[in-house]
C-alpha cells in the first residue's frame, strides 16, 4: 500500500493543480512565472539554490520559498484538512520542516516543487489521521518526520514539470473522467483522505485484495493516459 502511494505521489503531483481546478492552474502559473522573473532579477536564485541556502540556515531563502510556493501548498493542504485554521497551521509546520531538513533533499533530482508538494500532502494527511485518532500512527518525532513526512523522489518515475502540465492542460484535465465512480472513489480515498485499504474495503463492501488490485489498475490507466 505504501509503495503504491509513493508511486501515485510521483504520478499525480504534476497534475495536482488540475485536480484542484483548471482556472487555478492558469492563475498560479502566471503568478509563479511573474514571481520567478522578479526573484531572478533581484536574487538570481533558482528553487534549488534557495534550498541550498537553507542548508546554511539562511532565513531570507525560506522567506523567498514561502512567497513563491505558499499559495499552492495552502490550496492543496486545505483540500485535505478542509478547515482554514488547521490548513494555516499545517502550512506553517511544512515550512518549519523544510527549514529543519533541507539537507535531506536529493539535489541530484533538482525538483524542489515536487518535493514540497509531496511533503505538504504527507503532513496534511498525517494531521488528518491524528485528528481522526488513527490507531496505527506512532508517536510523532524527528525520526518519524524524516521517515514518513520527508519525500524521497524516485529518479525512475517521470514527473511532469509545470510548463509541460500547462501545454497538456486539456488532456490532463480529463484524466479522472476515464475512471469509474468506484475507481475514482478509491483513488481519492487514498490520495486525499489517507485511508488504509482495509477501511476503503469496508466502506465499499469489497475484499481488501480487490481494493489493492483496483488501485494497481487505476495507476496503470493514469500512467498510460498521462504519458502516451
Secondary structure, 3 states (H helix, E strand, C coil): CHHHHHHHHHHHHHHHHHHHCHHHHHHHHHHHHHHHHHHHHHCCCCHHHHHHHHCCCCHHHHHHHHHHHHHHHHHHHHHHHCCHHHHHHHHHHHHHHHHHHHHHCCCCCCCHHHHHHHHHHHHHHHHHHHHHCCCCCCCCCHHHHHHHHCCCCCCCCCCCCHHHHHHCHHHHHCHHHHCCHHHHHHHHHHHCCCCCHHHHHHHHCCCHHHHHHHHHHHHHHHHHHHHC
